[in-house]
C-alpha cells in the first residue's frame, strides 16, 4: 500500500505551487497528472498548421503545466481579476500571496520586466479615453513570460519537483476515496489505490467536468458559475500598439446598451497567434504570444458572461453545445471578417484573402458566426467592438477577423472554507477546475494557500 502525506490531483499552476511549497517543508508528495510530462507535450496541429488531429489526451489542454502551459504566460499581479480568491481570504492577503508566487516565478526564470509600471500619466490617459467610450479600464501590473519562456520555467519546476516528490504523468484519477467524511486517498483509472492524509484537487479546466461529478457523488454543496462565451478577435498589431506598449494586456469591461450584459476583453496577445484547443474532442479557439518571435497581428478574446439561475445547473454543457455548433458547421473553428458579419453574409476564402488581416490560424474555416452564436451574445460582441473603436480606432474595421467559438469552462463552485477545504475533511479544492480561480497568478496563489494550511496542521 502506497501512502503519502499529500496527493495532488492535477499538475497545473495550482498543483505545481502546492507541490513546491510542500516539498520545501519536507512533505512526502505524490502528484497525479492525466496528461504527458513537459518534455513530451507537443501539439501536432499547432506545429504543422493543420486541423486538430484529436490526440488523447490533448497536449494543449492537459499535461504538466496544465491548460496554460502553451499560453503566453501572463502573470496579472493584481487582485482585480483572475478569479475570486479574494472572497475567501481578502484582497490584502491575496495581494501578499500574488507577490510571493511572483518571486518564485522569477526564481525559476521569469523575465524582469513588469508592464503597467510606466508613468502614471500614460495610464491615466488610457483610462480617460476608455471612460469616454463607456469602457471600464482595469489597471494591472503584468509580468509577461511568453509561451517559449513559460515552457522553460515549467521544465525547471518539473526538474525540481521530480527530485523531491513522486510525479506520475499519464496517470488519471478516477475517484476520490472518502471514509467517515474524511479523505483517505485516490483510486486511479487502472484500479490502483493511493493513500494520503490530505488530498488537493487541482484538476484545472480540463478536469472541471470530472471534478463536478466527483463533488456530486460526495454530496458537496455547489453553485453554478457563470459561463463565458465569445470570439477571438484578430487585427493588425499597430491598431492596439498605444495600449499594449504601456500595459501589454488591456482589461476592458463594457455593459451593452441593448441587454445590459457584461462583455470583457480577455487574454490579449500582442504580435501573437490564434490557436486551437481540444477539450475531449470539442475544438475551440485561444491565443498565444511569444517572448522571442512576433507576428504582425494582435489577438484577444471578447467574452460575454452569463450566470444562469434555477433550474439551470449545467453551464459547462451549455458552453459545449454552443461551441459544438461551430464544429458541426465549420468542422472546427470558424473565422469571419467583421464586415461580412455586419453585412449578413458568410466569409469565403476569397474574401478573407482580400482582407487586410492575414489569419494566423490557417486551419480555421471561413464561415458565418451568426449561425452559431446566440443573438444576445452576438449583439454584445458587436457593441463592444464599436465601443473599443473609440479607444483604439481601427478595432471596428470591416477587415477585423473574428474566430469562434471561444469558451471558458469553469467548474461549479464548491462550498469551501477560507482555507479552500471542502465539506470533506482534509480534501482541498484549488485552481480553475474548482471554480475559484481563472488565471495563472491566482491559481498559483491558491496552491500556496492550501499547502501552507496543510503544513501548519
C-alpha positions in Angstrom: 0.0 0.0 0.0 1.5 3.3 -1.1 0.9 6.1 1.4 1.9 9.8 1.1 1.5 12.9 3.2 -0.3 14.6 0.4 -1.7 13.6 -3.0 -2.2 16.4 -5.6 -4.6 15.8 -8.5 -3.5 17.9 -11.4 -0.2 19.5 -12.4 -1.3 22.9 -13.5 -0.1 26.0 -11.7 -2.2 25.4 -8.6 -0.9 21.8 -8.2 2.7 22.7 -9.0 2.9 25.6 -6.5 1.2 23.4 -3.8 3.9 20.8 -4.6 6.8 23.3 -4.4 5.6 24.6 -1.0 5.0 21.2 0.4 8.3 19.6 -0.6 10.2 22.7 0.7 8.6 21.8 4.1 9.8 18.2 3.8 6.5 16.6 3.0 6.1 13.3 1.0 4.1 14.4 -2.0 2.5 12.5 -4.9 1.4 14.4 -8.0 -1.0 12.8 -10.4 -1.4 14.3 -14.0 -3.6 12.7 -16.7 -1.5 14.3 -19.5 2.1 14.0 -20.6 5.2 15.3 -18.9 6.5 18.7 -20.0 9.1 17.3 -22.4 6.6 15.2 -24.2 3.8 17.8 -24.7 3.6 18.6 -28.4 0.6 19.9 -30.4 0.9 18.5 -34.0 -1.9 20.8 -35.2 0.0 23.9 -33.9 3.3 22.8 -35.3 2.0 21.8 -38.7 -0.8 24.4 -39.1 -3.4 21.7 -39.7 -6.7 20.9 -38.2 -6.7 19.2 -34.8 -5.8 15.6 -35.1 -7.5 14.5 -31.9 -4.6 13.5 -29.7 -5.8 11.7 -26.5 -5.0 13.2 -24.1 -4.8 16.7 -25.7 -1.4 18.1 -25.2 -2.7 21.7 -25.3 -5.3 21.1 -22.5 -3.6 18.6 -20.3 -0.1 17.6 -19.1 2.5 19.1 -16.8 1.8 22.9 -16.6 -2.0 22.5 -17.2 -4.0 24.2 -19.9 -1.8 27.3 -19.6 1.5 25.6 -20.5 1.2 26.7 -24.1 -0.4 30.0 -23.3 1.6 33.3 -23.4 2.1 33.2 -19.7 0.6 36.5 -18.5 1.1 37.0 -14.7 -1.6 39.5 -13.7 -0.2 40.9 -10.5 -3.4 42.3 -9.2 -6.5 41.2 -7.2 -8.9 42.9 -9.5 -9.4 39.9 -11.9 -8.2 36.3 -12.5 -10.6 34.7 -10.0 -12.5 35.1 -6.8 -9.8 34.0 -4.3 -10.2 37.4 -2.5 -13.7 36.4 -1.5 -12.1 33.7 0.7 -9.0 35.4 2.1 -9.5 39.2 1.4 -7.7 41.4 -1.1 -4.7 42.2 1.2 -3.8 38.6 1.8 -4.3 37.7 -1.8 -2.0 40.5 -2.9 0.6 39.2 -0.5 0.3 35.7 -2.0 0.5 37.0 -5.5 3.7 38.9 -4.7 5.0 35.7 -3.1 4.3 33.4 -6.1 5.6 36.1 -8.4 9.0 35.9 -6.7 9.0 32.1 -7.2 8.3 32.5 -10.9 11.3 34.9 -11.1 13.4 32.4 -9.1 12.6 29.8 -11.8 13.5 32.2 -14.7 10.6 34.6 -15.3 11.8 37.9 -17.0 12.4 41.0 -15.0 10.1 43.5 -16.9 6.7 44.2 -15.5 4.2 46.0 -17.7 1.9 48.6 -16.2 4.6 50.2 -14.2 5.0 53.0 -16.6 4.5 56.7 -15.6 1.1 57.3 -14.1 0.1 59.9 -16.8 0.2 57.3 -19.5 -2.1 55.0 -17.5 -4.4 58.0 -16.7 -4.7 58.9 -20.3 -5.8 55.4 -21.3 -8.4 55.4 -18.5 -9.7 58.8 -19.6 -10.1 57.6 -23.2 -11.7 54.4 -22.1 -14.2 56.2 -19.8 -15.2 58.4 -22.7 -16.0 55.3 -24.7 -18.1 53.9 -21.8 -15.4 51.2 -21.1 -14.1 50.3 -17.7 -10.4 50.1 -17.8 -8.8 47.9 -15.1 -5.3 48.6 -14.2 -2.9 45.7 -13.8 0.8 45.1 -13.5 1.7 42.2 -15.8 4.8 40.1 -16.0 4.8 38.5 -19.4 6.5 35.1 -19.6 5.9 34.3 -23.2 4.9 30.9 -24.5 8.5 29.9 -25.1 9.7 31.1 -21.7 6.7 29.6 -20.0 7.7 26.1 -21.1 11.3 26.7 -19.9 10.1 27.8 -16.5 7.7 24.8 -16.2 10.5 22.5 -17.2 12.7 23.8 -14.3 9.8 23.4 -11.9 9.3 19.8 -13.2 13.0 19.0 -12.7 12.9 20.4 -9.1 9.8 18.5 -8.1 10.9 15.3 -9.8 13.9 15.2 -7.5 11.8 15.8 -4.4 8.4 14.2 -5.0 6.6 11.4 -6.9 5.4 12.7 -10.2 3.0 10.5 -12.2 2.1 11.7 -15.7 -0.4 9.9 -17.9 -1.9 8.8 -14.6 -5.6 9.9 -14.3 -7.5 9.9 -11.1 -10.8 8.1 -11.3 -12.3 8.6 -7.9 -11.6 10.4 -4.6 -11.8 7.9 -1.8 -13.5 9.0 1.4 -14.3 7.2 4.7 -16.3 8.7 7.5 -16.4 12.1 5.7 -12.6 12.2 5.7 -10.5 11.8 2.6 -8.2 8.8 2.6 -6.8 8.7 -0.9 -7.4 8.4 -4.7 -8.4 5.5 -6.9 -6.7 5.6 -10.3 -8.1 4.7 -13.7 -6.1 1.5 -13.7 -7.7 0.4 -10.5 -4.7 1.1 -8.1 -5.4 3.0 -4.9 -3.0 5.6 -3.4 -3.5 6.8 0.2 -2.7 10.1 1.9 -3.7 12.1 4.9 -4.5 15.1 2.6 -5.7 15.4 -1.0 -5.6 18.5 -3.0 -7.9 18.5 -6.1 -6.4 20.8 -8.7 -8.0 19.4 -11.9 -7.8 22.5 -14.0 -10.2 23.4 -16.8 -9.6 20.1 -18.5 -10.8 18.2 -15.3 -13.6 20.6 -14.4 -16.4 18.3 -15.5 -14.8 15.2 -13.8 -14.4 17.1 -10.6 -18.0 18.3 -10.7 -19.2 14.7 -11.0 -17.0 13.7 -8.1 -18.4 16.5 -6.0 -21.9 15.4 -6.7 -21.0 11.8 -5.7 -19.6 13.1 -2.4 -22.7 15.3 -1.8 -20.7 18.5 -1.8 -22.7 21.8 -2.0 -22.2 23.5 -5.3 -23.4 26.7 -7.1 -23.2 27.3 -10.8 -20.5 29.7 -12.0 -21.0 32.0 -15.0 -20.2 30.6 -18.4 -18.1 32.8 -20.7 -18.8 32.5 -24.5 -17.5 34.7 -27.3 -14.9 35.1 -30.1 -11.2 35.6 -30.5 -10.5 38.9 -32.4 -7.5 39.4 -34.6 -6.3 42.7 -36.1 -3.1 44.5 -37.1 -0.9 44.9 -34.1 -0.4 48.6 -34.8 -4.1 49.3 -34.0 -3.6 48.5 -30.3 0.1 49.4 -30.0 -0.6 52.6 -27.9 -2.2 50.3 -25.3 -0.1 47.2 -25.5 3.2 49.1 -25.3 2.1 50.6 -21.9 0.1 47.8 -20.2 0.7 44.8 -22.5 -2.8 43.5 -21.9 -5.8 45.8 -21.6 -8.6 44.6 -19.4 -11.8 46.4 -20.6 -15.3 45.8 -19.4 -18.4 47.0 -21.2 -22.1 46.8 -20.4 -24.2 46.6 -23.5 -26.9 49.1 -24.3 -29.3 46.5 -25.7 -29.3 44.0 -22.8 -27.0 45.5 -20.2 -24.9 42.3 -20.5 -21.3 42.3 -19.4 -18.7 41.7 -22.1 -14.9 41.9 -21.5 -11.6 41.6 -23.2 -9.5 38.6 -22.1 -6.0 37.2 -22.9 -4.7 39.9 -25.2 -1.7 38.7 -27.2 0.3 41.5 -28.9 2.1 40.3 -32.0 0.7 36.8 -31.3 -1.0 34.0 -33.0 -4.5 32.4 -32.8 -4.5 28.7 -31.9 -7.0 25.9 -31.3 -7.8 23.9 -28.1 -9.2 20.4 -27.9 -11.4 19.6 -24.9 -12.5 16.0 -25.2 -13.0 16.3 -29.0 -14.5 19.8 -28.8 -12.4 22.3 -30.8 -12.4 25.8 -29.5 -10.1 28.8 -30.1 -7.5 30.6 -28.0 -4.4 32.8 -28.5 -0.7 32.9 -27.7 2.2 35.4 -27.9 5.8 34.7 -27.6 8.9 36.2 -25.9 11.2 35.6 -28.8 9.2 35.8 -32.0 6.4 38.0 -33.4 3.6 38.2 -36.0 2.1 41.3 -37.4 -1.2 40.8 -35.6 -2.6 41.2 -32.1 -5.4 38.9 -30.9 -7.7 39.0 -27.9 -10.9 37.3 -26.7 -14.3 39.1 -26.3 -16.3 37.1 -23.8 -19.9 37.5 -22.8 -20.5 36.4 -19.2 -23.9 34.9 -18.3 -24.8 33.5 -14.9 -27.8 31.3 -15.1 -30.3 30.8 -12.3 -32.6 28.0 -11.2 -33.4 25.5 -12.5 -30.4 25.6 -14.9 -27.3 23.9 -13.4 -25.2 22.9 -16.3 -23.2 25.9 -17.6 -20.4 23.7 -18.9 -22.8 21.7 -21.0 -24.4 24.9 -22.4 -21.0 26.2 -23.5 -20.1 22.9 -25.1 -23.4 23.0 -27.1 -22.6 26.4 -28.5 -19.0 25.5 -29.4 -20.3 22.2 -30.8 -22.4 24.2 -33.4 -19.2 25.8 -34.8 -17.6 22.3 -35.0 -20.7 21.0 -36.8 -20.9 23.8 -39.3 -17.2 24.6 -39.8 -15.5 21.3 -38.9 -13.7 23.1 -36.2 -13.1 26.8 -35.7 -14.9 29.3 -37.9 -13.3 32.6 -39.0 -15.3 35.6 -40.3 -14.5 39.2 -41.3 -16.4 41.7 -39.2 -17.6 43.4 -42.3 -19.1 40.2 -43.6 -20.8 39.6 -40.3 -22.4 43.1 -40.3 -23.4 42.6 -43.9 -25.2 39.4 -43.1 -23.1 37.1 -45.3 -20.6 34.4 -44.7 -16.9 34.9 -45.2 -15.3 32.9 -48.0 -11.6 32.1 -48.6 -11.6 34.7 -51.4 -13.0 37.4 -49.0 -10.5 36.5 -46.3 -7.7 36.7 -48.8 -8.8 40.2 -49.9 -8.8 41.5 -46.4 -6.0 43.5 -44.7 -5.5 40.9 -41.9 -3.8 37.6 -42.7 -5.1 34.9 -40.4 -2.6 33.3 -38.1 -4.8 30.2 -37.7 -4.6 28.7 -41.2 -6.9 25.8 -40.3 -9.9 28.0 -39.5 -12.9 27.6 -41.8 -14.3 30.8 -43.4 -18.0 30.9 -42.4 -20.8 32.7 -40.6 -20.7 33.1 -36.8 -24.3 34.4 -36.8 -25.4 30.7 -37.4 -23.5 29.7 -34.2 -23.6 32.4 -31.5 -26.8 33.3 -29.7 -28.3 36.6 -30.8 -27.7 38.1 -27.4 -24.0 37.2 -27.4 -23.5 38.4 -31.0 -25.1 41.7 -30.1 -22.9 42.2 -27.1 -19.7 41.5 -29.2 -20.7 43.9 -32.0 -21.5 46.7 -29.4 -18.2 46.1 -27.6 -16.2 46.3 -30.8 -17.9 49.7 -31.6 -17.0 51.0 -28.1 -13.4 49.8 -28.4 -13.0 51.6 -31.7 -13.4 54.9 -29.8 -10.5 54.0 -27.7 -8.4 52.5 -30.5 -9.6 53.5 -34.0 -9.4 50.5 -36.3 -10.7 47.9 -34.0 -14.2 48.1 -35.7 -12.8 47.7 -39.2 -14.5 45.5 -41.7 -11.2 43.7 -42.1 -11.0 42.7 -38.4 -11.2 38.9 -38.0 -13.5 37.0 -35.6 -12.8 33.4 -34.7 -15.4 31.3 -32.9 -16.1 29.9 -30.6 -14.0 30.8 -27.6 -15.5 29.3 -24.4 -14.1 29.3 -20.9 -15.4 26.3 -18.9 -15.5 26.8 -15.2 -16.4 24.1 -12.7 -19.3 24.6 -10.5 -18.1 26.4 -7.4 -17.9 24.4 -4.3 -18.7 25.4 -0.8 -15.2 26.0 0.7 -13.7 27.3 3.9 -11.4 30.3 3.9 -8.5 27.7 3.5 -10.3 26.2 0.5 -11.2 23.0 2.3 -14.3 21.2 1.2 -17.1 19.7 3.4 -15.0 16.5 3.4 -12.2 16.8 6.0 -8.7 17.2 4.6 -9.9 17.4 1.0 -9.0 20.8 -0.6 -10.0 22.2 -3.9 -7.9 24.8 -5.8 -7.4 26.3 -9.2 -9.6 26.8 -12.3 -11.2 23.4 -12.1 -12.5 24.1 -8.6 -14.3 27.3 -9.9 -12.2 29.6 -7.6 -9.5 31.0 -10.0 -9.3 31.9 -13.7 -5.7 32.6 -14.3 -2.1 31.9 -13.6 -1.4 34.1 -10.6 -4.5 33.3 -8.5 -4.3 29.6 -9.3 -0.6 29.6 -8.2 -1.6 31.6 -5.1 -4.4 29.1 -4.2 -1.9 26.2 -4.3 0.4 28.0 -1.8 -2.6 28.9 0.4 -3.7 25.3 0.7 -0.1 23.9 1.1 0.6 26.4 3.9 -2.6 25.2 5.7 -1.6 21.6 5.4 1.9 22.3 6.7 0.5 24.2 9.7 -1.6 21.1 10.6 
